Amino acid sequence: MTFLTVKAMTVTFIIVIVLSLIGTTFNETAQHKNNDPITIEDSYNLAPPSLKVFYSLEKHEKISGIPTSQIYRYLKLETGYKGVAHLNYKSNQISTADAAGPYQVRAIAARQVWGKELKHMTNKAIVDSLLTDIDFCTITAFKYMKYLKGLYGANYVKIASAYNQGPANANNTNDYARSINK
């Protein structure tokens, strides 16, 4: 078996366990009404947001070039994410600065890293996607972190400051940046 197959099987196992913890039995989710087997994608759609965030982070972690432990700190600081077992986690949060989703990404940052691919979308549509599509939010946040890493190298304090306050404020180290870099 390949590493990705083992990882997919592990995630499916975690999904089944989490679904059983929240009151959905495996028998209810093992088959569609037409007796077709449930796929990994189906399991993902049934999963709570905390598990979707975990799965998306693990699936796309290589994009950013930022250590995974720091990415988990971003999630905790941005939206209070406590991990896969955080069953009442709300991934569709929006800040007063219109930063949206689990990683609290702003539309301007999304436009910066996606370029022409988002040209046809309004800022509201981008924010809506960041709120509702955890994979889109994760990939966007990771692309933005990669962009910031290109600007500041491995200076993770500046990267965290820029992520939180915008690139113009990368030199203004705040408690947020210090917390990310413990």
Phi, psi and omega in degrees: 000144177279164178301318181295325178295316179297317179297317178296320179294321179296315180296318178299318177299315179297319179300315180299317180296314181297317178299322179291327178294328182266011171101005177259121182280156180300323180299327179288334185251357185287335182219151170287169179300332179270015176071010172287144180292151176286134178267172176299321179297320177297316180299320179299316181295331179278344187287153175290159182305323181300322179286323177297319179296314178302310182298316181295318178298312181296325182289325188246009189303332184288342184299316190282327187076008179263138178305137183303323180300324178289323179298320177297326176293322175303311181301316181295315181290321184287316187223010177077018181299129182244009178113183188298330182272005179280076191290339178261018179295136178251109181276344186265047180274150176224137183269173177292341177267013181064026171278136192228154174083184184300329182260003178051060179265139177268155180301322180298322178291320178298315178299321182298317185270337180265338178060229185299337182297335179253007184305322184280352185262143173283163177300322178298318179295323177295313179300317178301319179293320178297327180283325189254339184246096185299322178297315179300315180297316180297309181298319180297313179299317182291321176296321180292319176298320178296318177301313180295323177296325175296327179282320190243008180062220181268021177278085187291338175292314178294321179300314180295320178298315180294321179298319184280322188243357185097149184303330180296341182250021183300332181276352179270081182294127180240179180301325179303307182297321179294323179294322179296325189258028177296000000 
